[in-house]
Amino acid sequence: MYSIENSYHPMMEALHAAMAAGTIHRSMAATAWWLGRQQIMNEREYWFQVAGRVTSLLPAADRDAIVAQLGKQEDTYVDSPVSAWPPLPSGLVSLFASWDPILPAPDLAVLRADAIRNIDREAEKYRENFITPGSGQVMAYQQKLAEARAAVAVPPALESEIPHIVAEAAIDGVTVATKAAEIIATFEQWQAVSAGIEAKRLGAKKAVAEATTAEAIVAATIVNYGT
């Protein structure tokens, strides 16, 4: 068992247990950066490589929060992270062996389930950059689109049949035809964006299902919807 007199001993064990389980969390990044800055076990480079890799795999908000606290030299470990966990230095191998730690094998089924939820959650967050969330709002969009199409049909619908378009045109000071065309164009633009998001979401979920290691599952959840 490690010595509880050395606060960094349980920190190291917790960090490596999380790494073995395929976990990626901001607390891991914070721990690894601290261990590196303190040059624990004289392994500054090792800790910074671990810290940089964890930080680079974090969700954007967590990653940005960590990066904002780093120095220029530390930034390089995030900008060019190692592609896999660095080898455990011999000094740490000996130290960990003296503790006889038990690092359970990761449960890939649990990791996959968490990864799928994370992919769906992040895709929905990105969609909210373009549309207002909520089932009621979605119904309003659908109704406005139907009315817009009716407004530009030949012959066009009566104003009493397209109240949303009439009201919005009056608010914006444009004709009903102009407002209808604007709504249809916005919908067509959204279709292209939505198709791209869905393709990446489904591709990521397929990669998770096919992954055979914890690292591959974690990597598959990192989707850049903005490119």
Buried (B, 14 or more C-beta within 10 A) or exposed (E): EBEEEEEBBEBBBEBBBBBBBBBBEBBBBBBBBBBBBEEBBEBBEBBBBBBBBBBBBBBEEBBEBBBEEBEEEBEEBBEEBEEEBBEBBEEBEEBBEEBEBEEEEBEBEEBBEBBBEBBEEBBEBBBEEEBEEEEEEEEEBEBBBBBBBBBBEEEBBEEEEBEBBBEBBEEEEBEBBEBBBBBBEBBEEBEEBBEBBEEBBEEBBEBBEEBEEBBBBBBBBBBEBEE
